[in-house]
Amino acid sequence: MVRNATPDGGAEVTVAGVDVLQAMGLTERDLQSAKFDLVQADKSTQLLSIGQLDVPVRYGSSAAIITVVFCPEIRGMLISWLDCIALGILHHDSPRPIFSTQSSAAVSAVNETSILDGPVPEKPSEEQIDQFRQAIVNRYRKVFTREKSGKLPLMKGPKMMMTKMTSA
């Protein structure tokens, strides 16, 4: 079982480290050739790919087979945005907003649960932008608070199960 997986809504490829491979009871010999020799991280850092594997994953009541590219420089696992959608972590239209309609009912529903007081002006002042920023940080403090290690905290949710695929 792998416990150190982080959804990465900006990633196009799911990547994992050798620690994940070992946690699954596998070695490099169990990997297939990767489609990529190098995976690019944060649009600048290139990571060596040692292979890939199609892995069945369960997250809560969702299940999917995702392709994981293994990179020795990574610890844990970063789940790509498409795999996050497949597992129900992100909504099916991500990265589009959930409220894509501007009907008055939708706007009312958003405003009722809004963390801001009143409607958002079309052209907010710098002061209003700072107030909105602070309101968002205050409301979602856990999202913006890093652990002592400097890393963002792991997502809390149902356990994710990864198992070795057996050939039929």
Secondary structure, 3 states (H helix, E strand, C coil): CCCCEEECCCCCCEEECHHHHHHCCCCHHHCECCCCCEEEECCCEEEECCEEEEEEEEECCEEEEEEEEECCCCCCEEECHHHHHHCCCCCCCCCCCCCCCCCHHHHHHHHHCCCCCCCCCCCCCHHHHHHHHHHHHHHCHHHHCCCCCCCCCCCCCCCEEECCCCCC
